[in-house]
Amino acid sequence: MFDAKIVTSQLVKWLSDYFDKNATADTKAVIGISGGKDSSIAAALCAKALGKERVFGVLMPQGTQDDIVVSYDLCRILGIKFVELNINEPVARLYDEIKKSGLSLNTVATFNTPSRLRMTTLYAISAIVGGRVINTCNLSEDWVGYSTKFGDSAGDVGPFSRLTMTEVKAVGRELGLSDRFIDKVPADGLCGKTDEENLGFTYEVLDKYIRTGVCEDTDIKAKIDRMHKINKHKIQPMPLFEP
């Protein structure tokens, strides 16, 4: 049985220990703040483990982001410093250069490129402020490949990579975040659909299957198994040839 109180305490200590062993006393946790539950809870966790003065948020809208006020409010409530960098123009410029080369954009490129540019931005800011980039993906997303390789799946340390979305939400409540940040419906902000609409099943069903191996709907089970198989490469080390 998942005990949010115990796991949250373990997470706080684990993150604090990581920074003690792999950084200096003023190294910051650099987090991309999207307004979604994972980045919100990760920011709250870092503030708890390191102190708010060592957490640096980076807001990266692509053009107009209707719900960006959620990100502003989170940073204000946690008391963390942040910057806002709009990636719309850099993405558009890259797309223009691709088109000039004679190649045509497709949905795979247009869905993944902004995420990879955001990660590039996070590492640039991390280099400037002296930080470590926090990966905010959870086990549920990683399990079915709902992340971008070298985009949001990257980072220096991943506190939630072994916790399902249900468990991450429980940690958020243990940290004292309001439901507004924890229960925000996850969406990629690109296609107008929620994550669950894109996946074709709920996170509740997915999380149950991950933890118990039980999925009553055989079609959904087969879909989850297939997605897990073809997407495992996103979270595994790059294979290296050994002569």
N, C-alpha and C positions, 0 to 999 in steps of 0.2 A: 504493500500500500504506500502510495506517494505521500510523504509528510513534508508539506511546503515549508513549515517552520525550520525543520532540520536542514533541508536542502538549501534554503536561503542562507542560513548561517554558514553552511559549508561553502556555498558560492562566494560569499563575502570574504571568507578566509582564503579560499583558493585564489581569487583575483588579487587580493592584497599580497599574498605570497608570490604570485607571478611577477607583480611589479617590483617587489622587494628584490627578487632574484635576477630579473632581466631588465632592470631600468634604474635610473637614478631617483633621488628623492623628489625631484620636481618634474619627472616625466608625466605627461598627461595621457589620459584615455581619450582618443579622438573617435567620435561617433557620428555617423551620418544620421541626422534626425529627420525622419520622413513623416512623423506623426502617427505611424503605425504602432501596434502593440509591442513588437519586438525591439525596435529602436528606443521606444519610450521606457520599457522595462529595463533594457540594458543600460540606459543612461542613469536610471534610478539606482541600479545595482552598483554602477561605478562610483556614483556620488556617495553611496553608503560605504563602499569598500575603501575609497581613496580620499574622500572629501570633495566637496563641490568645486573647490578651486583647482582640482587636478582633472576636471572633465571639460572637454572642449567639443561643442556641438557644431556640426556643419550641415546647414540646410541647403539643399541642392534642387530647387524646383526646375522643371523644364518648361519655360514659359510661365503661364499662369497656373498656380496650384490652388484650387478652390478651398482646400482644407488646411492650408499652411498655417492658419491661426492656431491649430492644434499644436503644431511644432513650437510656435512662439510661446504659447501658454506653458508647455512642458518645460522649456528652458527657463522661463520666469519662475515657475513653481519650484524647480530644483535649484535655482540660483546659479546656473552654470553659464559661462561665457559661450558665445556662438557667433558665427558669421553666416551670411546668406550669399551664396554664389549661384547665379542662374546659369544653367548649362545649355539653354536653348540655342544660343548663337554658336558655341563651339560644335554642338551636334549638327546643326544645320550646315555649317561650313564644311565639316567632314563629309556629310552626305553630298554636298555640291561637288566636292573634289572627286568622290567616287563616281558620280554621274559623268563628270568631265572625262574620266578615264575610259568611258565606254561601257562600264558595268552597270547593271540594274540592281537597285535595292530590292530586298525581299523582306518578308515579315520577320524572319529569324534575325536578320541584321538590325532592323529598326527596333526590335524588342530588346535585344541584348546590348547594343552599342551604348545607349544612355547609362546602363548599369555599370558598364566597364569604364566609362568616362567618369562616373561618380567615384569609383574606386581610385582612379588615377588622381582625382581631386583630393580625396581623403589622404592619400599618401603625400601629396604635395603639401597639404596643410600640416600633416604630421611632421614633415621635415622642417617646416617653419617654426612650429611651436614646441617641437621636441616631444614626440608622442609615440604611442602604439595604437594601431588601428584595431578597433573592436569589431569583430564579426558578429552580426546580430541574427544570423540564421538559426532556426530551430530544427530539431530532428525531423519533425513532420515534413517541413519543406524540403529538407535535404533528402529524405527517404524517397520522394517521388521526383526529385530533380527540379523542384520549383524554385530555382535560383539560377544565376548566371555565372558560368565558369569564368574566373578571373574578374568577376563583377562583385555582386553582393556575397558570393560564396568565399571571397578572399578575406584576408585580415591577418593580424598577428596573434590574436587570441579569441577563442570562441566559447563564451560561457554557456551558451544554450544549445550547443551542437549535439548534446546527448539528452536533451529534454524535449518532450513533445510540446506542441502548442498549448494543449490543455495544462501541462505542468508549468510552462512559462507563465501563463496567465495566473496560476496560483501563486507563483513567486512574486508577480507584480502586486497582488493583493497583500501578500505578506510584507512587502516593502512599503505599503501604505498608499499606492497610487489609486486615484479615483477610477471608477468604472469607465469614465469617458476615454481614458487612455488604454484601458485593458480590453474593453469590449468593442473597440472600433472594428468594423467589418474589414477584413483584409482584402485589398485590391491592388493591382499593379499600377493603377493610375494611367494606363495607356489605352486599353481597349474598351473601357466603360463597363467591364464585368467584374464581379467579385472573384477572388481566388477560387472559391468553391464552385462557382459557375463554370469557370475555365477547367477545373479539374474533373468535374462530373461526379463528385462525391463530397461529403462533408469532412471537416477535420475531426469531428467526433468519431466518425466511422474509421477514418485513417488511424487516429491515435489508439483506438481500441484494438485494431488489427496489429499495430506495431507492438503493443504491450502484451497482448494475449494470444495473438495468432488467430483470432476469431473474426470472421467477416461473413455474415449470413448471406449476403448477395454474392453469388458465385461470379457474376459478370464484373462486379466492382472489384472483387478479390483478384481476378485475372488482370484487370486493368492496373491495379496497384502493383502487382508483381512485375508486370511488364515495364511499367515506368521506373520501378526500382532497379531493375536489371540494366536498362539502357542508359540510366543516368548516374550509376554509381561512380563512373569515371570523374564526375564533377567534384567529388569530395575525397578522392583517393590520390595519393602522391603520383606524380608522373612516372610511368614505367621507365626504367633505365636499363639499357642493354649492358650486360656484364660479359666482356670477352673472356 
